[in-house]
Amino acid sequence: MTTTRTFLELAKIAKTRGTLDNKLYRIYKYNAYLAHKRLQAAAATATREMHFQNEITSIISQRKVGRYGN
């Protein structure tokens, strides 16, 4: 997965070479934005999966308690 920092470093390299124009800058900035959004989505998905796993675990343990009369 490409990180936000990668696109910022590419923009810095292009700037030192003198090839960073307005259009290329906007492209790098937009790609950095998309990388940030992908990172946020991955974190949200992991949180959702962890929450779902905790819900399943609590349901299973409640059923075991009810079944065995503990």
Secondary structure, 3 states (H helix, E strand, C coil): CCCHHHHHHHHHHHHHHCCCCHHHHHHHHHHHHHHHHHHHHHHHHHHHHHHHHHHHHHHHHHHHHHHHCC
